[in-house]
Amino acid sequence: MATSHDLDPRARSLLRAMIAQYIRDGVPVGSRTLAKHAGLDVSPATIRNVMSDLEDIGLVTTPHTSAGRVPTAQGYRVFVDSLLQVEPMASGEVERLGRQLPHQLGTQGLLNNVSEMLSAMSHFVGLVTVPRREQFSLRHIDFVALEPSRVLVILVFTDNEVQNRIVATRRPYSSSELEQTANYLNATFTGRPLPEIRAQLQRELRDARSAMERVLSVAADVTEAAFTPGADEDVLVAGQTRLMGVQDLSDLDRLRDLFDTFARKKELLQLLEGCIHAQGVRLFIGEETGHAPLGQCSIVTAPYGTDGKVLGVLGVIGPTRMAYERVIPMVQATATVLSTALNRALP
């Protein structure tokens, strides 16, 4: 695979200018156009020779219907890694982003806001992975008897999220039994994550030889299903329809495959979860995603979290012909303000 180190300064400058021109205009770049805009004192003939060399090593290609050239995914990779100068988003812009994320929304509200915000800022698709509930601690729990052997479990987490889960129990429970059990759980386990609570309840029930055994038995029964990770939404995706107006993705079959990928979300989740331990921004260009429907797309991602613990990943999906110098700092800044908002939301 070619890198910028394989190129002489003139080839580097021409490749940078050609890709920047193509990102800006969206049409194949010819030698005369490049000679006019590259800022180098070189002739169109010399540029044609350099472009031919760049095509030979796989950094540019010539569409069948054009005399101009366009970058390949490998060309974009060289451009982003070593030819592009990316400046952080201005502090005033970062502060403005932060003001759009009031912490009173709770985690789900923040994440919905962020996916919509990324889409609006980039004009592409914004996405955010949803943290697993077991990553947050319990603040309060209540039980409501609904009908024989069915109980509504109300879980309040430390990030202000409230979840209601209906569980089937081994036998009917009275309101007093459920109240006594909730009081015990709130007094004993507040501030601890669900998997830890569940494991300790099972241990204590095995060891119990006292009057507490009845309470522990009820607690273990009604929390068994409620504390088990469910099929909550894993990825929030916003702005899919924006891609319908993108020239590079206008093929209907390609759009259909893309929308199927967004609907299934499985491939997106796998890709994003692979970025969860990345340091800062990570970028996938074209076939680097490993998924054919995303072959004409680029994905820019960054992790977010609280107190040094990564909770998820956010990002933007757009065409490979995107303004990377604008999208990369935008994604990084959004991860920063989301992490700040989550830190404010947690006690």
DOLUMLUM-153946 format. One record per residue (C-alpha): residue number from 0; residue in three letters; z, x, y. Coordinates in steps of 0.001 Angstrom, whole numbers, plus 500000, padded with zeros to 6 digits. Each point is the difference from the previous one (the first is absolute). Example, Ala and Ser with C-alpha at 12.3 -4.5 7.8 and 13.67 -1.06 7.14 Angstrom:
# residues 2
@k=0	r=Ala	pz=507800	px=512300	py=495500
@k=1	r=Ser	pz=499340	px=501370	py=503440
***
This chain:
# residues 347
@k=0	r=Met	pz=500000	px=500000	py=500000
@k=1	r=Ala	pz=498963	px=501390	py=503383
@k=2	r=Thr	pz=502635	px=500616	py=502663
@k=3	r=Ser	pz=499811	px=500912	py=503657
@k=4	r=His	pz=500710	px=503600	py=499025
@k=5	r=Asp	pz=496574	px=500086	py=498325
@k=6	r=Leu	pz=498318	px=499254	py=503350
@k=7	r=Asp	pz=499182	px=502315	py=502870
@k=8	r=Pro	pz=501109	px=498972	py=503510
@k=9	r=Arg	pz=496627	px=498496	py=500898
@k=10	r=Ala	pz=499878	px=497875	py=496854
@k=11	r=Arg	pz=503578	px=498851	py=500621
@k=12	r=Ser	pz=499179	px=498995	py=503574
@k=13	r=Leu	pz=496845	px=498137	py=498980
@k=14	r=Leu	pz=501741	px=498197	py=497157
@k=15	r=Arg	pz=502829	px=498966	py=502316
@k=16	r=Ala	pz=497559	px=498767	py=502644
@k=17	r=Met	pz=497814	px=498169	py=497475
@k=18	r=Ile	pz=502892	px=498132	py=498380
@k=19	r=Ala	pz=501550	px=499112	py=503356
@k=20	r=Gln	pz=496618	px=498672	py=501168
@k=21	r=Tyr	pz=499543	px=497978	py=496823
@k=22	r=Ile	pz=503509	px=498506	py=500190
@k=23	r=Arg	pz=499329	px=499007	py=503601
@k=24	r=Asp	pz=496473	px=498527	py=499616
@k=25	r=Gly	pz=499697	px=499037	py=496334
@k=26	r=Val	pz=496402	px=501201	py=499626
@k=27	r=Pro	pz=498695	px=503093	py=498180
@k=28	r=Val	pz=500015	px=503003	py=502324
@k=29	r=Gly	pz=496711	px=501863	py=500486
@k=30	r=Ser	pz=499593	px=503638	py=501018
@k=31	r=Arg	pz=498743	px=499175	py=503500
@k=32	r=Thr	pz=502940	px=497669	py=500654
@k=33	r=Leu	pz=502390	px=502644	py=498737
@k=34	r=Ala	pz=498382	px=502709	py=502146
@k=35	r=Lys	pz=500532	px=497787	py=503039
@k=36	r=His	pz=503673	px=499192	py=499314
@k=37	r=Ala	pz=501419	px=502930	py=498025
@k=38	r=Gly	pz=500602	px=502186	py=503041
@k=39	r=Leu	pz=498429	px=503022	py=498255
@k=40	r=Asp	pz=497059	px=502018	py=501211
@k=41	r=Val	pz=497976	px=499569	py=496822
@k=42	r=Ser	pz=496570	px=498517	py=499353
@k=43	r=Pro	pz=499279	px=496876	py=497922
@k=44	r=Ala	pz=498288	px=502257	py=497453
@k=45	r=Thr	pz=503146	px=502103	py=499579
@k=46	r=Ile	pz=502073	px=496840	py=499697
@k=47	r=Arg	pz=497644	px=498680	py=497302
@k=48	r=Asn	pz=500529	px=503205	py=498021
@k=49	r=Val	pz=503783	px=499797	py=500325
@k=50	r=Met	pz=499987	px=496302	py=499050
@k=51	r=Ser	pz=497870	px=500810	py=496964
@k=52	r=Asp	pz=502590	px=502595	py=498921
@k=53	r=Leu	pz=502803	px=497473	py=500511
@k=54	r=Glu	pz=498090	px=497499	py=497892
@k=55	r=Asp	pz=499582	px=502568	py=497238
@k=56	r=Ile	pz=503763	px=500441	py=499733
@k=57	r=Gly	pz=500670	px=496254	py=500048
@k=58	r=Leu	pz=501494	px=499464	py=503462
@k=59	r=Val	pz=497192	px=497843	py=501432
@k=60	r=Thr	pz=497217	px=497896	py=498533
@k=61	r=Thr	pz=496750	px=498429	py=501172
@k=62	r=Pro	pz=499590	px=496232	py=499562
@k=63	r=His	pz=496652	px=499113	py=498481
@k=64	r=Thr	pz=498784	px=498110	py=503051
@k=65	r=Ser	pz=501066	px=502496	py=502648
@k=66	r=Ala	pz=499194	px=503492	py=501210
@k=67	r=Gly	pz=503593	px=500372	py=501164
@k=68	r=Arg	pz=503061	px=500883	py=497949
@k=69	r=Val	pz=503366	px=498425	py=499285
@k=70	r=Pro	pz=503213	px=501597	py=498673
@k=71	r=Thr	pz=500994	px=499730	py=496346
@k=72	r=Ala	pz=503586	px=499323	py=498906
@k=73	r=Gln	pz=500335	px=503768	py=499502
@k=74	r=Gly	pz=498673	px=500555	py=503519
@k=75	r=Tyr	pz=502579	px=497589	py=501414
@k=76	r=Arg	pz=502694	px=501844	py=498037
@k=77	r=Val	pz=499042	px=503353	py=501574
@k=78	r=Phe	pz=499819	px=498302	py=503402
@k=79	r=Val	pz=503464	px=498428	py=499745
@k=80	r=Asp	pz=501727	px=502983	py=498385
@k=81	r=Ser	pz=498744	px=502809	py=502212
@k=82	r=Leu	pz=497619	px=498906	py=502761
@k=83	r=Leu	pz=501857	px=497068	py=501541
@k=84	r=Gln	pz=502704	px=500369	py=502626
@k=85	r=Val	pz=502521	px=497172	py=499659
@k=86	r=Glu	pz=502481	px=499438	py=502815
@k=87	r=Pro	pz=503212	px=497991	py=499473
@k=88	r=Met	pz=500117	px=496593	py=501622
@k=89	r=Ala	pz=501429	px=500150	py=503520
@k=90	r=Ser	pz=503736	px=499317	py=500192
@k=91	r=Gly	pz=499415	px=496987	py=502235
@k=92	r=Glu	pz=497693	px=498468	py=497393
@k=93	r=Val	pz=502531	px=500631	py=497234
@k=94	r=Glu	pz=502695	px=498284	py=502061
@k=95	r=Arg	pz=497678	px=497038	py=500563
@k=96	r=Leu	pz=499452	px=499722	py=496251
@k=97	r=Gly	pz=503737	px=500056	py=499447
@k=98	r=Arg	pz=500507	px=497088	py=502384
@k=99	r=Gln	pz=497646	px=497922	py=497844
@k=100	r=Leu	pz=502364	px=500333	py=497027
@k=101	r=Pro	pz=503284	px=498220	py=500822
@k=102	r=His	pz=502525	px=500833	py=497265
@k=103	r=Gln	pz=501322	px=496413	py=499939
@k=104	r=Leu	pz=496966	px=499052	py=497902
@k=105	r=Gly	pz=501455	px=501436	py=496797
@k=106	r=Thr	pz=498041	px=502228	py=497662
@k=107	r=Gln	pz=497346	px=497477	py=498939
@k=108	r=Gly	pz=499331	px=498980	py=503588
@k=109	r=Leu	pz=499706	px=503633	py=501083
@k=110	r=Leu	pz=497546	px=500801	py=497219
@k=111	r=Asn	pz=497837	px=496962	py=500751
@k=112	r=Asn	pz=499939	px=501016	py=503661
@k=113	r=Val	pz=499047	px=503566	py=499109
@k=114	r=Ser	pz=497063	px=499058	py=497762
@k=115	r=Glu	pz=498630	px=497698	py=502717
@k=116	r=Met	pz=500621	px=502627	py=502683
@k=117	r=Leu	pz=498172	px=502728	py=498063
@k=118	r=Ser	pz=497034	px=497691	py=499497
@k=119	r=Ala	pz=499881	px=499001	py=503666
@k=120	r=Met	pz=500240	px=503599	py=501245
@k=121	r=Ser	pz=497480	px=501471	py=497575
@k=122	r=His	pz=497669	px=496964	py=499738
@k=123	r=Phe	pz=500054	px=500602	py=496254
@k=124	r=Val	pz=502399	px=498987	py=497204
@k=125	r=Gly	pz=503729	px=500656	py=500384
@k=126	r=Leu	pz=502238	px=500231	py=496950
@k=127	r=Val	pz=503650	px=500644	py=499195
@k=128	r=Thr	pz=501753	px=500311	py=496654
@k=129	r=Val	pz=503116	px=497843	py=499702
@k=130	r=Pro	pz=503224	px=501817	py=499022
@k=131	r=Arg	pz=501556	px=498885	py=496757
@k=132	r=Arg	pz=503053	px=497846	py=500602
@k=133	r=Glu	pz=502140	px=502256	py=497825
@k=134	r=Gln	pz=499656	px=502678	py=502689
@k=135	r=Phe	pz=502208	px=497918	py=502328
@k=136	r=Ser	pz=503683	px=499209	py=499658
@k=137	r=Leu	pz=501529	px=496560	py=499638
@k=138	r=Arg	pz=501813	px=498498	py=502971
@k=139	r=His	pz=500942	px=496574	py=498621
@k=140	r=Ile	pz=499323	px=497718	py=497041
@k=141	r=Asp	pz=500433	px=496251	py=499498
@k=142	r=Phe	pz=499315	px=497621	py=497129
@k=143	r=Val	pz=499034	px=496314	py=500119
@k=144	r=Ala	pz=499932	px=497863	py=496858
@k=145	r=Leu	pz=496699	px=498089	py=499911
@k=146	r=Glu	pz=499956	px=498212	py=496648
@k=147	r=Pro	pz=501354	px=500742	py=496540
@k=148	r=Ser	pz=499402	px=503671	py=499200
@k=149	r=Arg	pz=498108	px=500773	py=503256
@k=150	r=Val	pz=501550	px=501830	py=502946
@k=151	r=Leu	pz=498646	px=500952	py=503420
@k=152	r=Val	pz=500983	px=503602	py=500782
@k=153	r=Ile	pz=499989	px=500890	py=503720
@k=154	r=Leu	pz=499818	px=503750	py=500591
@k=155	r=Val	pz=500529	px=501493	py=503457
@k=156	r=Phe	pz=499121	px=503696	py=500301
@k=157	r=Thr	pz=501092	px=502620	py=502500
@k=158	r=Asp	pz=496548	px=499998	py=501640
@k=159	r=Asn	pz=500449	px=496316	py=500985
@k=160	r=Glu	pz=497678	px=498722	py=497264
@k=161	r=Val	pz=501045	px=496793	py=498234
@k=162	r=Gln	pz=498589	px=499156	py=496572
@k=163	r=Asn	pz=500502	px=496802	py=498045
@k=164	r=Arg	pz=499548	px=500184	py=496237
@k=165	r=Ile	pz=500394	px=497164	py=497500
@k=166	r=Val	pz=501295	px=501166	py=496620
@k=167	r=Ala	pz=500567	px=498320	py=496669
@k=168	r=Thr	pz=503499	px=500535	py=498555
@k=169	r=Arg	pz=501384	px=499842	py=496474
@k=170	r=Arg	pz=502171	px=496967	py=500829
@k=171	r=Pro	pz=500769	px=497750	py=502978
@k=172	r=Tyr	pz=502511	px=501380	py=502531
@k=173	r=Ser	pz=502258	px=498045	py=502314
@k=174	r=Ser	pz=500043	px=500582	py=503754
@k=175	r=Ser	pz=503477	px=501536	py=499745
@k=176	r=Glu	pz=498832	px=502477	py=497347
@k=177	r=Leu	pz=497066	px=501031	py=502144
@k=178	r=Glu	pz=502170	px=500313	py=503116
@k=179	r=Gln	pz=502546	px=502167	py=498179
@k=180	r=Thr	pz=497208	px=502196	py=498656
@k=181	r=Ala	pz=498369	px=500399	py=503428
@k=182	r=Asn	pz=503367	px=500928	py=501541
@k=183	r=Tyr	pz=500510	px=502653	py=497329
@k=184	r=Leu	pz=496518	px=501481	py=500457
@k=185	r=Asn	pz=500257	px=500052	py=503790
@k=186	r=Ala	pz=503429	px=501630	py=499904
@k=187	r=Thr	pz=499020	px=502588	py=497413
@k=188	r=Phe	pz=496347	px=500880	py=500516
@k=189	r=Thr	pz=499046	px=499527	py=503652
@k=190	r=Gly	pz=498040	px=503005	py=501249
@k=191	r=Arg	pz=498647	px=501002	py=496600
@k=192	r=Pro	pz=496414	px=499641	py=498650
@k=193	r=Leu	pz=499172	px=497358	py=497401
@k=194	r=Pro	pz=499249	px=502300	py=497023
@k=195	r=Glu	pz=503373	px=501707	py=500452
@k=196	r=Ile	pz=501831	px=496647	py=500187
@k=197	r=Arg	pz=498218	px=498697	py=496933
@k=198	r=Ala	pz=500812	px=503123	py=497950
@k=199	r=Gln	pz=503682	px=499953	py=500972
@k=200	r=Leu	pz=500331	px=496284	py=499188
@k=201	r=Gln	pz=498655	px=500627	py=496525
@k=202	r=Arg	pz=502416	px=502926	py=499505
@k=203	r=Glu	pz=502994	px=498032	py=501236
@k=204	r=Leu	pz=499108	px=497011	py=497846
@k=205	r=Arg	pz=499880	px=502203	py=496900
@k=206	r=Asp	pz=503390	px=501501	py=500883
@k=207	r=Ala	pz=501714	px=496826	py=501233
@k=208	r=Arg	pz=503082	px=498878	py=498121
@k=209	r=Ser	pz=501650	px=497860	py=502665
@k=210	r=Ala	pz=499775	px=496826	py=502032
@k=211	r=Met	pz=497146	px=501619	py=501928
@k=212	r=Glu	pz=497777	px=499732	py=496952
@k=213	r=Arg	pz=499047	px=496401	py=500820
@k=214	r=Val	pz=499000	px=500889	py=503583
@k=215	r=Leu	pz=498091	px=503042	py=498803
@k=216	r=Ser	pz=498183	px=497927	py=497410
@k=217	r=Val	pz=498877	px=497495	py=502632
@k=218	r=Ala	pz=499013	px=502816	py=502368
@k=219	r=Ala	pz=497960	px=501787	py=497344
@k=220	r=Asp	pz=498238	px=496795	py=499006
@k=221	r=Val	pz=498987	px=498756	py=503455
@k=222	r=Thr	pz=499047	px=503451	py=501320
@k=223	r=Glu	pz=498041	px=501220	py=496956
@k=224	r=Ala	pz=496729	px=498411	py=501121
@k=225	r=Ala	pz=500751	px=500052	py=503733
@k=226	r=Phe	pz=500566	px=503766	py=500040
@k=227	r=Thr	pz=496942	px=500814	py=497876
@k=228	r=Pro	pz=497030	px=501265	py=502063
@k=229	r=Gly	pz=497559	px=497131	py=500386
@k=230	r=Ala	pz=496347	px=499671	py=500851
@k=231	r=Asp	pz=500477	px=500159	py=503756
@k=232	r=Glu	pz=496961	px=500945	py=502065
@k=233	r=Asp	pz=499394	px=503732	py=499721
@k=234	r=Val	pz=497435	px=500624	py=502756
@k=235	r=Leu	pz=499446	px=498143	py=503270
@k=236	r=Val	pz=496347	px=500103	py=501070
@k=237	r=Ala	pz=498736	px=498818	py=503390
@k=238	r=Gly	pz=496584	px=499883	py=501639
@k=239	r=Gln	pz=497698	px=500014	py=496954
@k=240	r=Thr	pz=497425	px=497895	py=501834
@k=241	r=Arg	pz=499646	px=502698	py=502671
@k=242	r=Leu	pz=498002	px=502029	py=497477
@k=243	r=Met	pz=497310	px=497297	py=499969
@k=244	r=Gly	pz=498935	px=501207	py=503431
@k=245	r=Val	pz=499826	px=503676	py=499024
@k=246	r=Gln	pz=496385	px=501158	py=499821
@k=247	r=Asp	pz=500635	px=502547	py=497222
@k=248	r=Leu	pz=501537	px=497347	py=497705
@k=249	r=Ser	pz=497599	px=497140	py=500686
@k=250	r=Asp	pz=498571	px=499852	py=496459
@k=251	r=Leu	pz=501192	px=496690	py=498498
@k=252	r=Asp	pz=500584	px=501348	py=496496
@k=253	r=Arg	pz=502039	px=502871	py=501424
@k=254	r=Leu	pz=502066	px=497605	py=502115
@k=255	r=Arg	pz=500591	px=497734	py=497010
@k=256	r=Asp	pz=501317	px=502940	py=497953
@k=257	r=Leu	pz=502213	px=501070	py=502906
@k=258	r=Phe	pz=501466	px=496524	py=500441
@k=259	r=Asp	pz=500664	px=499784	py=496260
@k=260	r=Thr	pz=501939	px=503267	py=500296
@k=261	r=Phe	pz=502040	px=498619	py=502894
@k=262	r=Ala	pz=500737	px=496811	py=498055
@k=263	r=Arg	pz=501137	px=501796	py=496840
@k=264	r=Lys	pz=501980	px=502672	py=501917
@k=265	r=Lys	pz=500731	px=501927	py=496788
@k=266	r=Glu	pz=497687	px=502903	py=500872
@k=267	r=Leu	pz=501270	px=500086	py=503585
@k=268	r=Leu	pz=503606	px=500130	py=498824
@k=269	r=Gln	pz=499277	px=502835	py=497564
@k=270	r=Leu	pz=498241	px=501971	py=502716
@k=271	r=Leu	pz=502743	px=499450	py=502575
@k=272	r=Glu	pz=502859	px=500701	py=497609
@k=273	r=Gly	pz=498366	px=503359	py=499332
@k=274	r=Cys	pz=500545	px=500800	py=503699
@k=275	r=Ile	pz=503681	px=499093	py=500083
@k=276	r=His	pz=501211	px=503614	py=499825
@k=277	r=Ala	pz=497309	px=501416	py=502302
@k=278	r=Gln	pz=501125	px=501890	py=503065
@k=279	r=Gly	pz=498485	px=498112	py=502925
@k=280	r=Val	pz=496485	px=498614	py=500066
@k=281	r=Arg	pz=497808	px=500041	py=496911
@k=282	r=Leu	pz=496303	px=499212	py=500045
@k=283	r=Phe	pz=497587	px=498823	py=497277
@k=284	r=Ile	pz=496270	px=500097	py=500752
@k=285	r=Gly	pz=497438	px=498123	py=497924
@k=286	r=Glu	pz=500135	px=500812	py=496314
@k=287	r=Glu	pz=503307	px=501856	py=500492
@k=288	r=Thr	pz=501702	px=496591	py=499637
@k=289	r=Gly	pz=498985	px=499931	py=496341
@k=290	r=His	pz=498927	px=496341	py=500281
@k=291	r=Ala	pz=496300	px=499124	py=500203
@k=292	r=Pro	pz=500365	px=497010	py=502390
@k=293	r=Leu	pz=501644	px=502362	py=502527
@k=294	r=Gly	pz=497229	px=502588	py=499676
@k=295	r=Gln	pz=498675	px=499337	py=503510
@k=296	r=Cys	pz=503482	px=499814	py=501543
@k=297	r=Ser	pz=502648	px=502345	py=501297
@k=298	r=Ile	pz=503737	px=499338	py=499714
@k=299	r=Val	pz=502494	px=501589	py=502377
@k=300	r=Thr	pz=503639	px=499699	py=498850
@k=301	r=Ala	pz=503494	px=501096	py=501008
@k=302	r=Pro	pz=503429	px=499358	py=498398
@k=303	r=Tyr	pz=502804	px=498129	py=501769
@k=304	r=Gly	pz=503707	px=499730	py=499243
@k=305	r=Thr	pz=503590	px=500196	py=501183
@k=306	r=Asp	pz=502547	px=502805	py=500106
@k=307	r=Gly	pz=497686	px=502442	py=498274
@k=308	r=Lys	pz=499238	px=497574	py=497133
@k=309	r=Val	pz=496375	px=498902	py=499609
@k=310	r=Leu	pz=499690	px=496223	py=499564
@k=311	r=Gly	pz=496234	px=499550	py=499999
@k=312	r=Val	pz=496614	px=500950	py=501393
@k=313	r=Leu	pz=497833	px=498500	py=502726
@k=314	r=Gly	pz=496417	px=500674	py=500956
@k=315	r=Val	pz=496532	px=498981	py=501102
@k=316	r=Ile	pz=496868	px=499397	py=497927
@k=317	r=Gly	pz=496679	px=500268	py=501777
@k=318	r=Pro	pz=496526	px=501464	py=499581
@k=319	r=Thr	pz=499591	px=503743	py=499492
@k=320	r=Arg	pz=498414	px=499938	py=503457
@k=321	r=Met	pz=503260	px=499412	py=501845
@k=322	r=Ala	pz=501449	px=501710	py=503056
@k=323	r=Tyr	pz=502424	px=502205	py=498059
@k=324	r=Glu	pz=501398	px=501649	py=503121
@k=325	r=Arg	pz=501205	px=496556	py=501123
@k=326	r=Val	pz=501005	px=498426	py=496672
@k=327	r=Ile	pz=502006	px=502943	py=498589
@k=328	r=Pro	pz=502531	px=500210	py=502883
@k=329	r=Met	pz=500127	px=496192	py=500133
@k=330	r=Val	pz=501073	px=499788	py=496360
@k=331	r=Gln	pz=502541	px=502811	py=500438
@k=332	r=Ala	pz=501501	px=498402	py=503109
@k=333	r=Thr	pz=500225	px=496587	py=498329
@k=334	r=Ala	pz=501869	px=501509	py=497046
@k=335	r=Thr	pz=502421	px=501575	py=502460
@k=336	r=Val	pz=500694	px=496802	py=501956
@k=337	r=Leu	pz=500361	px=497941	py=496807
@k=338	r=Ser	pz=502535	px=502491	py=498647
@k=339	r=Thr	pz=501887	px=499836	py=503304
@k=340	r=Ala	pz=499984	px=496186	py=499948
@k=341	r=Leu	pz=501299	px=499932	py=496423
@k=342	r=Asn	pz=502763	px=502433	py=500902
@k=343	r=Arg	pz=501047	px=497691	py=502829
@k=344	r=Ala	pz=499893	px=496989	py=497676
@k=345	r=Leu	pz=502316	px=501563	py=497437
@k=346	r=Pro	pz=503735	px=500245	py=500737
***
